[in-house]
Amino acid sequence: MTDLAERVRAEGLLTAGRPVVVLLSGGRDSVCLLGVAAEVAGTGAVAALHVDYGLRPGSGADAELCRDLCARLGVALEVMAAPPAPAGGGNLQAWARDVRYRRADELAQDRRADVAAGHTATDQAETVLYRLASSPGRRALLGMAPRAGRLVRPLLAVTREETAAWCEARGLPWVEDASNTDPRFARNRVRAALVPALRAVHPAAEANVVRTAELLRDEAAVLDAAVDAVLDEDGSAIALARLRGLPIALARLVVVRLAEDAAGALVPRAASRTEEILALDPARTWTALDIGDGVRAVVEGGVLRLQASA
């Protein structure tokens, strides 16, 4: 089998000499990513960020492991103490993600670098399953993109077993985060139950999910272009009569696009409300329909727009 670093190099998300900031938790996937990045991009081009959230005993030991590892590899490291977690708990995973990505983005801007996250094929399978269970629509099947702006995911075609084997072969230590198996978190329940079930169906299940997501992202570009072609010039509205004349699948895509642009976020119920929007009366001077998720459809002068609800 081709060495993992060579596979990553062939993907082109990490290249020799291109600056990159690696998100380093100390877990095996991020440790593998750091080692691969140092090998592919060169140690001088790589910096690492470790965030100590202070949420569990022993987090200081994780930071020490990251310091030792970066010193061994010759990679610059910043260890950041996170600000206090929001009072009342809330979504701690989302809060922690926001903290690390915000700081990583600042470092990347200073270095004119990409930000690399250690998401693997296993993570991709979990993401697709989680989103599919949580929200209908094709976007659930797209998974995580290999590149999103300056964020890159070089290990997206690599399984967790492969990252572990790569680290073991090079004597790179890692820590096991007990929170990754905490059943209180929905993604962990997916990890514990659904991914093993997929593997039991077919040993290449993760690779097949990754490939399916890749193909669907390519197809999504074509569908997005079809939506662009039927919207008005600024992409914010469409005549209701024109929307009614489209195939229902394309009409749903148009409604989803307008709803998500209005909300600035995913609108899970947009597609399912399309038929109700099509039934609005274009002859009325003004009419509206609340479609949920903080968005309403407004028809004025026969033209449909979707707006954030007041």
Buried (B, 14 or more C-beta within 10 A) or exposed (E): EEEBBEBBBEBEBBBEEBBBBBBBBBBBBBBBBBBBBBBBBBBEBBBBBBBBBEEEEEBEEBBEBBBEBBEEBEBBBBBBEBEEBEEEEEEBEEBBBEBBBEBBBEBBEEBEBBBBBBBBBBBBBBBBBBBBEEEEBBBBBBBBBBBEEBBBBBBBBBBBEBBBBBBEEEEBEBBEBEBEEEEEBEBBBBBEEBBEEBBEEEEBBBBBBBEBBBEBBEEBEEBEEBBEEBBEEEEBBBBBEBBBEBEEEBBBBBBBBBBBBBBEEBBBBBBBBBEEBBEBEBEEEEBBBEBBBBBBBBBBEBBBBBBEEE
